[in-house]
Amino acid sequence: MYTLGSNVIFQAYAESDSFGKSIFIALFILSFVIWFVLIQKVILFQKCRKAANKMQETIKLKQSTVLQVPATELSPASPFTNIYLALKEKTVELLDKNIFFVKKENVFLSDADIDLIEAFTINTICKESKKLEKNLFILSTSVSLAPFIGILGTVWGILICLGEMQKGGAVHSNTLILSGLSMALATTVLGLVIAIPALIAHSYLKNSLKGFQTEMEDFSNLLISTIELQYRKVSAT
């Protein structure tokens, strides 16, 4: 069935005029771009999922030395690793500042320091979310674009049919009418075949992204709460 459908589409392409062929080519290119983005994002999200699990386990085991996790235990190019490194950098920066002003080795983080770390972490999460979301607009755009290109092919094919029907009923004219109908139906089907997977893929990836955002927020809360337990100054009452 799939082979038959492919043969029909390629036959319709071969019988189309130059403008009709350009419509088919646009649909083929759009299909290639959609599947390229989809496969790339699925692989990226799978890597992020593994890195997230590993990073969360590492932090839970290293809670007593959360700022001293070895680089060998960090997953490279992972959003969770980037969040940890950003939070670690800001925390160490604030601790060094407090050491400089207090002139003591044992220093603590104030409430303002903790708030600053939280704000810095939220900003990092936003940056990492944008990285994960990059190029997803291609899928959402394709959901609307592919059917419209298919409709353009449909209208063009019908116009060819009507034009040939006005010329008379010659054998050559009948052949052009059939090729016009073939192109009209093929581009419609092809546009829908491209749009439906793009819609499903965009919905799936968007939901996955929301899940990652929630996990990144939970991970940052774990880091901040651990740092608070170790470095936050407790006010005497």
GURO-727237 format. One line per field, with one value per atom (N, C-alpha, C, O, CB): atom name; x, y, z. Coordinates in pm, whole numbers. Glycine has a CB too. Example, Ala and Ser with C-alpha at 12.3 -4.5 7.8 and 13.67 -1.06 7.14 Angstrom:
2
atom = (N	CA	C	O	CB	N	CA	C	O	CB) .
xx = (1319	1230	1320	1424	1131	1285	1367	1290	1341	1408) .
yy = (-569	-450	-330	-332	-447	-225	-106	3	114	-60) .
zz = (780	780	780	846	905	708	714	787	804	572) .
This chain:
237
atom = (N	CA	C	O	CB	N	CA	C	O	CB	N	CA	C	O	CB	N	CA	C	O	CB	N	CA	C	O	CB	N	CA	C	O	CB	N	CA	C	O	CB	N	CA	C	O	CB	N	CA	C	O	CB	N	CA	C	O	CB	N	CA	C	O	CB	N	CA	C	O	CB	N	CA	C	O	CB	N	CA	C	O	CB	N	CA	C	O	CB	N	CA	C	O	CB	N	CA	C	O	CB	N	CA	C	O	CB	N	CA	C	O	CB	N	CA	C	O	CB	N	CA	C	O	CB	N	CA	C	O	CB	N	CA	C	O	CB	N	CA	C	O	CB	N	CA	C	O	CB	N	CA	C	O	CB	N	CA	C	O	CB	N	CA	C	O	CB	N	CA	C	O	CB	N	CA	C	O	CB	N	CA	C	O	CB	N	CA	C	O	CB	N	CA	C	O	CB	N	CA	C	O	CB	N	CA	C	O	CB	N	CA	C	O	CB	N	CA	C	O	CB	N	CA	C	O	CB	N	CA	C	O	CB	N	CA	C	O	CB	N	CA	C	O	CB	N	CA	C	O	CB	N	CA	C	O	CB	N	CA	C	O	CB	N	CA	C	O	CB	N	CA	C	O	CB	N	CA	C	O	CB	N	CA	C	O	CB	N	CA	C	O	CB	N	CA	C	O	CB	N	CA	C	O	CB	N	CA	C	O	CB	N	CA	C	O	CB	N	CA	C	O	CB	N	CA	C	O	CB	N	CA	C	O	CB	N	CA	C	O	CB	N	CA	C	O	CB	N	CA	C	O	CB	N	CA	C	O	CB	N	CA	C	O	CB	N	CA	C	O	CB	N	CA	C	O	CB	N	CA	C	O	CB	N	CA	C	O	CB	N	CA	C	O	CB	N	CA	C	O	CB	N	CA	C	O	CB	N	CA	C	O	CB	N	CA	C	O	CB	N	CA	C	O	CB	N	CA	C	O	CB	N	CA	C	O	CB	N	CA	C	O	CB	N	CA	C	O	CB	N	CA	C	O	CB	N	CA	C	O	CB	N	CA	C	O	CB	N	CA	C	O	CB	N	CA	C	O	CB	N	CA	C	O	CB	N	CA	C	O	CB	N	CA	C	O	CB	N	CA	C	O	CB	N	CA	C	O	CB	N	CA	C	O	CB	N	CA	C	O	CB	N	CA	C	O	CB	N	CA	C	O	CB	N	CA	C	O	CB	N	CA	C	O	CB	N	CA	C	O	CB	N	CA	C	O	CB	N	CA	C	O	CB	N	CA	C	O	CB	N	CA	C	O	CB	N	CA	C	O	CB	N	CA	C	O	CB	N	CA	C	O	CB	N	CA	C	O	CB	N	CA	C	O	CB	N	CA	C	O	CB	N	CA	C	O	CB	N	CA	C	O	CB	N	CA	C	O	CB	N	CA	C	O	CB	N	CA	C	O	CB	N	CA	C	O	CB	N	CA	C	O	CB	N	CA	C	O	CB	N	CA	C	O	CB	N	CA	C	O	CB	N	CA	C	O	CB	N	CA	C	O	CB	N	CA	C	O	CB	N	CA	C	O	CB	N	CA	C	O	CB	N	CA	C	O	CB	N	CA	C	O	CB	N	CA	C	O	CB	N	CA	C	O	CB	N	CA	C	O	CB	N	CA	C	O	CB	N	CA	C	O	CB	N	CA	C	O	CB	N	CA	C	O	CB	N	CA	C	O	CB	N	CA	C	O	CB	N	CA	C	O	CB	N	CA	C	O	CB	N	CA	C	O	CB	N	CA	C	O	CB	N	CA	C	O	CB	N	CA	C	O	CB	N	CA	C	O	CB	N	CA	C	O	CB	N	CA	C	O	CB	N	CA	C	O	CB	N	CA	C	O	CB	N	CA	C	O	CB	N	CA	C	O	CB	N	CA	C	O	CB	N	CA	C	O	CB	N	CA	C	O	CB	N	CA	C	O	CB	N	CA	C	O	CB	N	CA	C	O	CB	N	CA	C	O	CB	N	CA	C	O	CB	N	CA	C	O	CB	N	CA	C	O	CB	N	CA	C	O	CB	N	CA	C	O	CB	N	CA	C	O	CB	N	CA	C	O	CB	N	CA	C	O	CB	N	CA	C	O	CB	N	CA	C	O	CB	N	CA	C	O	CB	N	CA	C	O	CB	N	CA	C	O	CB	N	CA	C	O	CB	N	CA	C	O	CB	N	CA	C	O	CB	N	CA	C	O	CB	N	CA	C	O	CB	N	CA	C	O	CB	N	CA	C	O	CB	N	CA	C	O	CB	N	CA	C	O	CB	N	CA	C	O	CB	N	CA	C	O	CB	N	CA	C	O	CB	N	CA	C	O	CB	N	CA	C	O	CB	N	CA	C	O	CB	N	CA	C	O	CB	N	CA	C	O	CB	N	CA	C	O	CB	N	CA	C	O	CB	N	CA	C	O	CB	N	CA	C	O	CB	N	CA	C	O	CB	N	CA	C	O	CB	N	CA	C	O	CB	N	CA	C	O	CB	N	CA	C	O	CB	N	CA	C	O	CB	N	CA	C	O	CB	N	CA	C	O	CB	N	CA	C	O	CB	N	CA	C	O	CB	N	CA	C	O	CB	N	CA	C	O	CB	N	CA	C	O	CB	N	CA	C	O	CB	N	CA	C	O	CB	N	CA	C	O	CB	N	CA	C	O	CB	N	CA	C	O	CB	N	CA	C	O	CB	N	CA	C	O	CB	N	CA	C	O	CB	N	CA	C	O	CB	N	CA	C	O	CB	N	CA	C	O	CB	N	CA	C	O	CB	N	CA	C	O	CB	N	CA	C	O	CB	N	CA	C	O	CB	N	CA	C	O	CB	N	CA	C	O	CB	N	CA	C	O	CB	N	CA	C	O	CB	N	CA	C	O	CB	N	CA	C	O	CB	N	CA	C	O	CB	N	CA	C	O	CB	N	CA	C	O	CB	N	CA	C	O	CB	N	CA	C	O	CB	N	CA	C	O	CB	N	CA	C	O	CB	N	CA	C	O	CB	N	CA	C	O	CB	N	CA	C	O	CB	N	CA	C	O	CB	N	CA	C	O	CB	N	CA	C	O	CB	N	CA	C	O	CB	N	CA	C	O	CB	N	CA	C	O	CB	N	CA	C	O	CB	N	CA	C	O	CB	N	CA	C	O	CB	N	CA	C	O	CB	N	CA	C	O	CB) .
xx = (84	0	88	62	-95	192	283	356	372	384	400	471	379	420	527	254	157	134	130	25	118	96	216	199	69	336	456	464	499	582	432	436	337	368	407	218	117	165	147	-16	226	274	386	387	321	481	593	546	600	703	445	388	319	330	289	246	181	285	263	93	396	504	562	586	616	584	642	551	599	673	421	326	287	212	201	337	301	382	485	324	332	408	515	531	313	588	700	655	720	775	543	493	445	467	380	378	333	450	445	249	557	678	738	786	783	737	792	711	768	794	581	497	534	547	348	552	595	731	751	600	824	958	953	1023	1051	869	854	801	846	759	706	653	756	765	529	835	940	1045	1089	1007	1085	1184	1129	1199	1226	1003	940	934	957	799	902	897	1035	1046	846	1139	1275	1314	1371	1376	1283	1317	1244	1303	1283	1117	1038	1099	1118	892	1130	1185	1325	1363	1187	1402	1536	1525	1596	1612	1436	1417	1364	1408	1322	1268	1208	1312	1322	1094	1389	1490	1596	1640	1556	1638	1738	1687	1761	1775	1563	1507	1485	1509	1377	1440	1419	1551	1557	1355	1657	1789	1837	1891	1891	1818	1860	1786	1847	1838	1655	1575	1611	1608	1426	1644	1686	1818	1834	1700	1911	2038	2016	2078	2134	1928	1898	1833	1860	1806	1749	1683	1786	1780	1579	1879	1983	2071	2105	2068	2108	2194	2123	2186	2238	1993	1916	1913	1935	1773	1886	1882	2017	2025	1840	2123	2258	2293	2350	2361	2259	2295	2218	2275	2267	2092	2012	2064	2070	1865	2101	2157	2290	2318	2177	2372	2502	2486	2556	2581	2395	2375	2320	2360	2279	2231	2176	2285	2281	2063	2382	2491	2597	2669	2555	2607	2712	2655	2711	2786	2547	2483	2575	2569	2356	2660	2749	2861	2920	2809	2889	2993	2938	2997	3125	2825	2753	2833	2813	2620	2922	3001	3132	3214	3028	3153	3280	3260	3339	3355	3158	3134	3241	3257	2989	3315	3421	3363	3251	3498	3443	3400	3374	3293	3504	3441	3423	3284	3239	3529	3217	3083	2973	2855	3066	3010	2913	2894	2990	2957	2769	2740	2766	2711	2593	2848	2880	2760	2677	2997	2753	2649	2509	2423	2671	2484	2351	2292	2363	2359	2162	2099	2115	2134	1952	2109	2121	2263	2284	2078	2361	2500	2523	2592	2595	2466	2481	2417	2469	2421	2302	2237	2325	2343	2097	2378	2466	2589	2625	2509	2655	2777	2748	2827	2843	2635	2599	2571	2616	2477	2497	2467	2595	2613	2364	2681	2807	2893	2950	2885	2901	2982	2931	3010	2980	2801	2744	2761	2790	2595	2743	2757	2901	2924	2715	2996	3138	3174	3250	3228	3120	3146	3097	3167	3078	2978	2923	3000	3022	2774	3040	3118	3254	3299	3139	3317	3446	3430	3516	3506	3319	3292	3276	3329	3165	3204	3184	3314	3338	3080	3399	3529	3614	3683	3603	3607	3686	3644	3729	3673	3513	3465	3464	3488	3327	3434	3425	3562	3582	3332	3656	3791	3792	3872	3858	3702	3698	3692	3645	3576	3742	3739	3600	3554	3841	3533	3398	3295	3271	3375	3238	3140	3008	3001	3190	2902	2770	2707	2759	2680	2597	2521	2402	2330	2474	2383	2270	2143	2147	2298	2031	1905	1911	1860	1788	1975	1989	2075	2049	2052	2176	2261	2180	2192	2382	2099	2017	1917	1895	1942	1857	1763	1833	1777	1696	1955	2032	2065	2058	2162	2099	2128	2002	2009	2180	1888	1762	1730	1692	1646	1745	1717	1812	1771	1727	1938	2037	2005	2023	2179	1958	1922	1801	1797	1896	1700	1581	1620	1568	1478	1710	1757	1828	1813	1851	1906	1975	1877	1895	2074	1772	1670	1601	1574	1567	1573	1510	1600	1552	1480	1729	1824	1829	1830	1964	1832	1838	1708	1711	1867	1595	1467	1462	1410	1350	1517	1520	1608	1578	1570	1717	1804	1729	1738	1931	1655	1580	1466	1429	1525	1411	1297	1340	1255	1216	1468	1517	1471	1479	1672	1422	1376	1241	1194	1479	1178	1045	941	838	1003	968	873	857	755	917	959	951	837	764	1085	820	713	576	484	731	564	434	399	282	436	499	473	435	348	596	499	472	331	272	572	276	140	41	-53	99	62	-26	23	-57	-39	155	211	190	155	359	212	203	64	57	236	-47	-178	-203	-267	-288	-153	-172	-97	-148	-126	24	97	24	16	242	-30	-108	-231	-266	-148	-299	-417	-378	-452	-488	-260	-211	-196	-234	-77	-141	-129	-265	-284	-48	-359	-495	-560	-616	-580	-551	-611	-544	-610	-600	-412	-340	-379	-399	-188	-391	-430	-571	-596	-423	-663	-801	-804	-879	-892	-723	-715	-666	-715	-624	-569	-521	-634	-653	-400	-709	-821	-925	-970	-887	-964	-1065	-1017	-1093	-1102	-887	-832	-833	-864	-693	-799	-797	-938	-961	-721	-1033	-1171	-1231	-1316	-1258	-1188	-1238	-1184	-1245	-1200	-1070	-1010	-1076	-1063	-861	-1147	-1211	-1175	-1117	-1171	-1209	-1193	-1090	-1108	-1321	-984	-878	-810	-816	-776	-743	-673	-566	-550	-611	-493	-388	-448	-393	-309	-564	-631	-678	-667	-750	-731	-776	-659	-674	-844	-545	-426	-385	-351	-309	-390	-355	-457	-423	-346	-584	-688	-661	-670	-828	-629	-601	-476	-471	-585	-374	-252	-280	-224	-140	-368	-405	-480	-454	-490	-574	-646	-552	-563	-760	-460	-364	-279	-256	-275	-231	-150	-232	-183	-94	-358	-444	-463	-451	-579	-493	-515	-385	-383	-583	-277	-149	-94	-46	-47	-101	-49	-133	-80	-45	-264	-350	-312	-295	-499	-298	-261	-123	-102	-263	-29	107	113	185	200	36	32	-20	33	-53	-124	-179	-84	-70	-315	-19	76	193	249	128	229	337	287	357	396	168	117	81	105	-5	24	-21	95	87	-97	204	318	380	425	425	382	437	355	411	442	222	135	159	171	-12	167	191	328	342	180	430	566	576	641	665	512	518	450	501	452	336	266	350	359	130	411	494	616	646	539	685	805	773	849	880	660	619	591	631	495	522	494	622	638	397	714	843	920	984	926	914	984	927	1002	974	794	732	778	803	578	790	839	981	1015	829	1066	1205	1212	1294	1285	1128	1127	1091	1152	1028	992	954	1069	1096	828	1135	1247	1364	1431	1291	1390	1498	1469	1559	1522	1344	1306	1320	1370	1161	1277	1292	1440	1479	1221	1520	1664	1730	1813	1732	1692	1750	1706	1784	1710	1581	1534	1612	1641	1384	1644	1725	1863	1913	1737	1924	2056	2052	2137	2111	1954	1946	1918	1976	1838	1829	1799	1922	1946	1681	1999	2122	2224	2288	2182	2238	2332	2285	2368	2346	2155	2101	2135	2175	1949	2120	2149	2296	2329	2114	2384	2527	2581	2670	2602	2527	2591	2502	2552	2640	2375	2288	2309	2313	2137	2322	2340	2209	2110	2401	2207	2087	2083	2176	2079	1978	1967	1927	1833	1863	1996	1964	1842	1832	2086	1750	1629	1627	1533	1500) .
yy = (-120	0	126	221	0	124	239	258	371	221	145	154	207	287	17	161	207	357	430	131	403	545	628	734	571	577	649	656	760	582	545	544	643	711	403	651	745	889	970	726	919	1056	1091	1201	1072	1000	1028	1033	1107	922	953	959	1094	1154	843	1140	1271	1382	1479	1297	1367	1465	1465	1572	1437	1346	1336	1395	1448	1191	1387	1435	1582	1637	1349	1645	1785	1880	1843	1818	2002	2105	2162	2113	2219	2263	2315	2375	2355	2421	2447	2505	2396	2404	2605	2296	2184	2110	2070	2088	2090	2024	2106	2050	2003	2239	2323	2308	2316	2470	2287	2264	2132	2124	2265	2028	1899	1911	1856	1792	1981	1995	2069	2033	2070	2172	2246	2154	2162	2366	2067	1974	1870	1835	1904	1821	1724	1786	1723	1672	1910	1978	2001	1982	2113	2043	2067	1938	1939	2125	1828	1699	1660	1612	1590	1682	1650	1733	1681	1673	1863	1952	1909	1910	2098	1873	1831	1708	1704	1804	1608	1484	1505	1441	1375	1594	1626	1689	1649	1721	1787	1854	1756	1756	1974	1674	1577	1479	1458	1501	1419	1322	1387	1330	1257	1508	1581	1609	1591	1712	1653	1686	1561	1564	1760	1453	1329	1279	1239	1220	1281	1238	1331	1284	1237	1462	1559	1538	1542	1701	1516	1498	1367	1360	1501	1264	1138	1155	1103	1029	1229	1256	1338	1313	1330	1436	1520	1438	1461	1635	1345	1260	1177	1169	1169	1114	1034	1121	1084	961	1238	1329	1380	1397	1448	1405	1454	1350	1383	1489	1226	1119	1103	1087	987	1107	1091	1207	1187	1079	1328	1446	1451	1487	1573	1415	1416	1314	1342	1388	1197	1095	1141	1118	963	1206	1254	1358	1352	1313	1452	1558	1501	1545	1665	1404	1344	1271	1269	1246	1212	1141	1237	1204	1042	1357	1452	1573	1682	1500	1555	1669	1737	1859	1625	1660	1719	1801	1887	1610	1774	1849	1889	1859	1764	1957	1985	2075	2069	2049	2159	2248	2186	2253	2376	2060	1995	1869	1775	1961	1866	1750	1749	1849	1754	1638	1633	1648	1608	1501	1707	1728	1597	1592	1809	1490	1359	1302	1215	1260	1350	1301	1387	1362	1293	1487	1575	1537	1506	1721	1540	1510	1634	1740	1461	1621	1739	1786	1706	1709	1917	1980	1939	1914	1943	1932	1899	2021	2094	1779	2047	2160	2152	2255	2167	2032	2016	2044	2101	1875	2005	2037	2187	2243	1964	2251	2396	2471	2572	2443	2420	2482	2466	2560	2418	2346	2322	2412	2474	2174	2419	2499	2648	2718	2477	2695	2836	2867	2969	2871	2778	2799	2790	2868	2695	2696	2681	2807	2857	2557	2858	2978	3098	3170	3011	3118	3231	3213	3310	3249	3092	3066	3090	3156	2923	3037	3056	3205	3254	2974	3274	3418	3493	3581	3474	3460	3527	3489	3573	3493	3363	3321	3392	3435	3168	3403	3475	3621	3680	3463	3680	3820	3835	3929	3871	3742	3749	3727	3790	3645	3637	3614	3741	3776	3496	3810	3932	4041	4111	3983	4056	4165	4128	4213	4205	4001	3960	3926	3934	3840	3889	3851	3726	3715	3967	3634	3506	3392	3408	3499	3276	3160	3097	3053	3056	3094	3038	3150	3229	2966	3154	3257	3191	3071	3349	3274	3223	3308	3414	3222	3261	3334	3401	3339	3240	3527	3600	3568	3501	3752	3618	3600	3664	3609	3659	3782	3849	3766	3764	3988	3699	3613	3496	3462	3560	3435	3322	3367	3297	3259	3484	3537	3563	3538	3667	3614	3640	3509	3504	3716	3406	3274	3219	3164	3175	3232	3184	3257	3194	3202	3389	3467	3429	3418	3618	3409	3369	3231	3206	3370	3141	3006	3008	2937	2915	3089	3102	3153	3105	3197	3249	3302	3195	3189	3421	3110	3000	2899	2848	2931	2868	2774	2827	2751	2748	2957	3019	3004	2974	3168	3026	3013	2869	2846	3058	2774	2633	2590	2509	2543	2643	2610	2662	2596	2668	2782	2838	2754	2739	2982	2701	2614	2488	2445	2577	2428	2307	2335	2250	2245	2456	2493	2539	2557	2603	2557	2609	2521	2398	2616	2586	2522	2451	2394	2424	2453	2391	2467	2412	2383	2595	2674	2619	2642	2820	2547	2488	2388	2383	2419	2309	2210	2277	2239	2113	2377	2445	2520	2525	2542	2577	2647	2549	2578	2727	2433	2333	2277	2236	2220	2274	2223	2303	2246	2229	2433	2518	2532	2542	2656	2534	2561	2446	2468	2590	2322	2207	2193	2176	2080	2201	2192	2306	2285	2192	2426	2538	2517	2549	2668	2463	2432	2323	2327	2387	2224	2119	2174	2132	2014	2270	2333	2412	2416	2424	2477	2548	2453	2485	2618	2334	2233	2186	2161	2115	2174	2133	2234	2198	2114	2361	2467	2474	2489	2604	2462	2468	2350	2367	2468	2231	2114	2129	2091	1988	2184	2205	2309	2295	2249	2413	2514	2454	2490	2629	2362	2294	2213	2215	2202	2142	2061	2148	2116	1983	2258	2346	2408	2422	2456	2446	2503	2406	2444	2551	2280	2179	2140	2108	2055	2141	2107	2213	2181	2094	2336	2441	2425	2473	2578	2358	2342	2232	2229	2313	2141	2032	1897	1888	2037	1793	1657	1574	1453	1587	1634	1559	1466	1485	1654	1363	1265	1332	1302	1154	1424	1496	1580	1589	1586	1641	1722	1637	1678	1796	1517	1427	1385	1372	1304	1363	1325	1436	1409	1292	1560	1674	1693	1732	1801	1664	1674	1574	1607	1651	1451	1347	1380	1356	1210	1434	1470	1585	1590	1510	1678	1788	1739	1784	1890	1645	1587	1509	1513	1497	1436	1358	1449	1419	1276	1560	1654	1716	1733	1763	1752	1814	1724	1768	1849	1597	1503	1467	1454	1377	1450	1410	1517	1486	1379	1643	1750	1766	1797	1882	1744	1751	1643	1669	1736	1520	1408	1431	1409	1274	1474	1495	1604	1591	1532	1712	1817	1768	1805	1932	1685	1631	1530	1526	1565	1448	1348	1417	1363	1258	1535	1611	1680	1681	1714	1738	1819	1735	1777	1897	1617	1535	1490	1507	1412	1433	1399	1522	1515	1326	1636	1759	1803	1848	1871	1790	1826	1736	1783	1818	1605	1510	1533	1532	1364	1554	1575	1703	1705	1579	1809	1936	1924	1976	2047	1858	1838	1755	1786	1771	1647	1559	1634	1624	1437	1707	1777	1892	1919	1831	1959	2066	2012	2071	2138	1898	1837	1790	1802	1719	1736	1693	1811	1802	1621	1923	2045	2095	2136	2155	2091	2133	2043	2089	2131	1913	1821	1851	1845	1678	1885	1920	2048	2058	1936	2145	2270	2245	2303	2370	2159	2125	2054	2082	2037	1962	1889	1982	1967	1775	2077	2172	2260	2291	2259	2299	2378	2296	2346	2429	2170	2082	2060	2057	1946	2044	2022	2146	2134	1988	2263	2386	2406	2453	2508	2371	2381	2287	2322	2348	2168	2074	2132	2123	1940	2192	2251	2366	2375	2299	2454	2572	2533	2589	2669	2436	2392	2327	2344	2293	2254	2193	2299	2290	2097	2401	2509	2589	2631	2602	2609	2680	2607	2670	2696	2475	2397	2409	2405	2250	2424	2427	2567	2585	2367	2666	2798	2912	3023	2831	2890	3002	3031	2942	2969	3160	3201	3199	3256	3340	3133	3124	3237	3255	2989	3313	3429	3381	3302	3532	3428	3390	3468	3588	3417	3401	3468	3464	3515	3401) .
zz = (0	0	0	-74	123	84	92	-40	-87	206	-101	-230	-338	-422	-270	-336	-435	-421	-520	-421	-296	-273	-319	-378	-126	-292	-334	-485	-541	-277	-551	-697	-756	-854	-750	-697	-746	-733	-824	-670	-618	-595	-691	-748	-450	-711	-801	-947	-1028	-785	-979	-1114	-1137	-1243	-1137	-1033	-1043	-1057	-1130	-921	-987	-1000	-1141	-1199	-897	-1197	-1330	-1437	-1537	-1363	-1416	-1516	-1497	-1577	-1512	-1392	-1364	-1452	-1507	-1214	-1463	-1533	-1439	-1327	-1585	-1484	-1406	-1273	-1170	-1486	-1275	-1150	-1055	-934	-1179	-1111	-1028	-966	-850	-1110	-1044	-991	-877	-779	-1102	-890	-784	-655	-546	-828	-666	-548	-481	-359	-585	-562	-507	-440	-331	-618	-503	-447	-313	-219	-546	-306	-180	-69	45	-199	-103	-4	37	155	-60	-59	-27	66	162	-157	36	120	260	359	56	267	397	479	599	379	413	481	536	648	386	455	498	620	716	384	617	728	855	963	694	843	960	1025	1146	920	945	1000	1056	1154	895	995	1047	1185	1277	950	1199	1329	1432	1547	1315	1391	1484	1537	1658	1415	1448	1489	1577	1677	1366	1538	1616	1757	1854	1546	1770	1901	1986	2107	1884	1925	2001	2058	2174	1911	1977	2024	2136	2237	1908	2118	2220	2350	2457	2170	2343	2464	2535	2658	2431	2459	2520	2596	2706	2412	2535	2602	2729	2832	2508	2720	2836	2947	3065	2796	2910	3009	3086	3208	2941	3014	3079	3167	3279	2975	3114	3190	3315	3419	3103	3305	3419	3530	3647	3375	3494	3595	3664	3785	3530	3583	3638	3730	3837	3526	3688	3765	3897	4001	3684	3894	4016	4117	4236	3984	4068	4157	4216	4334	4082	4134	4181	4291	4392	4065	4273	4371	4502	4610	4317	4493	4615	4694	4817	4579	4624	4691	4744	4839	4596	4684	4720	4795	4787	4595	4868	4933	5035	5051	5002	5101	5202	5138	5202	5289	5011	4938	4802	4698	4922	4803	4679	4584	4463	4710	4638	4554	4509	4446	4628	4540	4508	4425	4436	4635	4343	4257	4147	4078	4194	4129	4027	3886	3858	4038	3800	3662	3590	3497	3586	3633	3568	3594	3520	3618	3697	3730	3670	3695	3880	3593	3530	3385	3315	3542	3340	3200	3115	3143	3182	3011	2930	2849	2805	2836	2829	2744	2786	2700	2598	2915	2968	3035	3104	3067	3018	3087	3238	3304	3052	3295	3438	3485	3593	3480	3405	3437	3430	3515	3341	3330	3316	3433	3480	3184	3479	3595	3719	3795	3619	3737	3853	3849	3949	3859	3732	3720	3741	3803	3583	3688	3705	3853	3905	3619	3918	4060	4145	4239	4109	4111	4184	4168	4265	4135	4045	4019	4100	4160	3869	4101	4174	4325	4395	4139	4375	4518	4564	4665	4552	4489	4523	4517	4600	4427	4418	4405	4528	4579	4279	4577	4696	4822	4909	4712	4831	4948	4951	5056	4948	4835	4828	4865	4930	4687	4822	4858	5008	5067	4786	5070	5215	5291	5394	5258	5239	5302	5297	5393	5234	5183	5164	5262	5318	5020	5283	5368	5516	5602	5325	5547	5686	5744	5865	5700	5656	5696	5784	5878	5770	5754	5825	5724	5611	5922	5767	5679	5676	5570	5724	5789	5796	5776	5867	5933	5660	5629	5591	5565	5514	5589	5556	5446	5410	5682	5396	5295	5362	5440	5180	5331	5387	5308	5205	5387	5359	5288	5149	5052	5369	5142	5012	4916	4796	5030	4969	4885	4829	4711	4965	4912	4868	4762	4662	4987	4783	4684	4551	4445	4736	4557	4436	4362	4240	4470	4437	4377	4310	4200	4484	4377	4319	4189	4090	4420	4188	4068	3954	3839	4097	3989	3888	3832	3713	3949	3918	3873	3782	3682	3994	3816	3731	3592	3491	3797	3589	3461	3380	3258	3484	3447	3378	3323	3213	3473	3400	3354	3229	3136	3465	3226	3108	2986	2877	3135	3004	2893	2842	2721	2936	2934	2894	2825	2732	3017	2871	2808	2665	2575	2889	2644	2509	2416	2298	2512	2471	2390	2347	2232	2469	2441	2410	2312	2231	2537	2321	2237	2098	2010	2304	2077	1950	1832	1838	1952	1728	1602	1613	1515	1555	1731	1742	1661	1624	1888	1636	1558	1416	1351	1552	1368	1234	1228	1128	1197	1333	1334	1342	1271	1453	1429	1441	1313	1275	1560	1247	1120	1011	929	1077	1010	907	916	816	916	1039	1057	973	917	1206	962	882	738	645	945	721	589	491	375	601	537	447	382	260	523	458	392	294	191	497	325	233	102	-6	298	112	-11	-89	-212	21	-15	-80	-149	-259	20	-84	-145	-268	-366	-43	-263	-381	-499	-612	-351	-472	-578	-626	-745	-529	-534	-570	-664	-767	-444	-625	-707	-844	-946	-635	-844	-972	-1062	-1182	-948	-1003	-1082	-1138	-1252	-996	-1060	-1107	-1219	-1315	-991	-1205	-1310	-1442	-1549	-1268	-1433	-1553	-1616	-1737	-1519	-1531	-1581	-1651	-1761	-1465	-1588	-1646	-1776	-1872	-1548	-1779	-1901	-2016	-2129	-1877	-1989	-2095	-2137	-2254	-2048	-2042	-2078	-2171	-2254	-1952	-2158	-2248	-2390	-2486	-2193	-2403	-2536	-2618	-2740	-2522	-2553	-2628	-2570	-2462	-2775	-2640	-2589	-2661	-2674	-2594	-2707	-2773	-2675	-2553	-2837	-2732	-2648	-2565	-2447	-2734	-2628	-2556	-2444	-2334	-2652	-2473	-2372	-2256	-2140	-2434	-2285	-2178	-2090	-1968	-2237	-2150	-2073	-1976	-1861	-2167	-2024	-1940	-1827	-1715	-2023	-1859	-1755	-1643	-1525	-1815	-1683	-1583	-1502	-1381	-1651	-1568	-1496	-1399	-1290	-1595	-1440	-1351	-1228	-1117	-1426	-1249	-1136	-1045	-923	-1185	-1108	-1031	-944	-827	-1124	-1000	-923	-810	-699	-1014	-840	-739	-618	-504	-800	-644	-534	-462	-340	-585	-538	-479	-386	-278	-589	-428	-343	-216	-109	-420	-228	-109	-9	110	-148	-59	28	88	207	-51	6	54	161	260	-62	141	241	375	480	192	373	497	561	683	471	478	529	600	695	414	553	617	743	845	519	738	849	971	1084	804	950	1063	1152	1274	1013	1097	1184	1250	1364	1104	1178	1237	1357	1457	1132	1348	1460	1580	1693	1417	1555	1664	1727	1849	1612	1642	1691	1773	1877	1575	1726	1799	1935	2034	1717	1940	2067	2164	2282	2044	2113	2196	2251	2370	2115	2165	2207	2303	2396	2085	2281	2372	2512	2612	2316	2517	2647	2715	2836	2631	2634	2689	2743	2848	2583	2672	2716	2849	2937	2609	2862	2988	3103	3215	2976	3074	3176	3216	3334	3126	3118	3149	3230	3322	3021	3199	3275	3421	3511	3213	3443	3580	3652	3769	3582	3583	3643	3672	3774	3551	3581	3605	3726	3803	3483	3743	3860	3988	4089	3845	3984	4102	4135	4251	4077	4030	4049	4111	4201	3915	4062	4118	4263	4346	4033	4293	4432	4524	4638	4439	4473	4550	4578	4690	4475	4476	4494	4593	4682	4360	4577	4664	4808	4901	4614	4828	4965	5029	5149	4965	4950	5002	5041	5146	4898	4956	4985	5108	5189	4863	5120	5237	5367	5465	5225	5366	5486	5526	5645	5464	5427	5455	5483	5566	5340	5415	5417	5466	5486	5281	5485	5526	5676	5760	5497	5703	5842	5915	5869	5851	6029	6110	6209	6288	6181	6205	6297	6436	6451	6244	6534	6673	6720	6696	6768	6787	6837	6989	7051	6779) .
